[in-house]
Amino acid sequence: MKHPRKFVTFQWLITHNSIPMGAWWFPSTYNICHHEQETQAHALWSCDVAHQIWERILRLITKIFPH
């Protein structure tokens, strides 16, 4: 199955721990969940806000591709 280029690029960035985080990407005052250190793992997986976003994505995918 061929994946869209943006998806493949995002996958590569995740596996190489290369997603820009913290002050490099956003102003230092920007922090949705008020977590002290924004890391890739926190932003994608352990953050409560990330959990809400992943749940919404999963619901959308389930609607588009029902079992």
N, C-alpha and C positions, 0 to 999 in steps of 0.2 A: 504494500500500500504506500503510495506516494503522499508525503505530508507537505503542507504549505511551507515555503521557505522561512517565513517568520517563526513558525513553530519549531522548525529544525534549529534555527539560530538561537531561539530562546532555550531550547534543550541544551545546546552546546554551552551557552553562558552559565546555566545552572550547574552542569556537571564540572565545569572548570572554575566554579566559584568566582565568576567574573561579572556578576550583575552589580552595577554601580549602586552603592548604598550610602546612606547618611548625607553628610554635608556635600559630598561630590555631586549628588543627584538633586537634592532638595536643599533649600535654605536650612540652616541649623535649627531654626525655630519650628520647622515643620516636623511634627511627630504625632501621628493620629492616635496611637495607643499609649503614649507617654512612657515607652520603654526606654531605659537609659541608653543602651547601645543597639543600634539597628544593624543587624547582620542579615545576610541572605537567608539563613535558616530561620531566623525569627520572622522576617518579612514574609516568607513564603509558607511557613508551616506552624510555628508556635504562637504567632500573634492571634489574639481573639478576632481582630478585624479581618485578618487573612482567612480564618475559619469561616467567617460569614460570607466572604467573597467566594471561597471554594464551594460552599454549600449552594450558593446561587448558581454558580457555573454548573455544578452537578445536576441541579434541577433543570436547568436549561438544556443540557445535553440529553437528559432523560426524556424531555418533551420532544426534542428533535429526533432522537434515535430510541424509540421505545423498545423494550425487550421483546 
